[in-house]
């Protein structure tokens, strides 16, 4: 079984921020557990396929009513290398 740090695919320094963010998402949608589960599914897929653009698009659609959660999610996305442009 994976530990939470591996599950979230974040550095140890960001672990607390990731847990705080997940708690915020769960609280925001406490009335709609399906949205939280959908978010967890997106995270699981991105940890496997590394398709960050698709994950970002899905999260934007899922959190369309909560810009703060979209912005919070972007903190955990990799920054594009300037040489890739």
ABEGO torsion letter per residue (X at the ends): XBBAAAAAGBBAAAAAAAAAAAAAAAAAAAABAAAAAAAAAAAAAAAAAGBAAAAAAAAAAAAAABAAAAAAAAAABBBBBAAAX
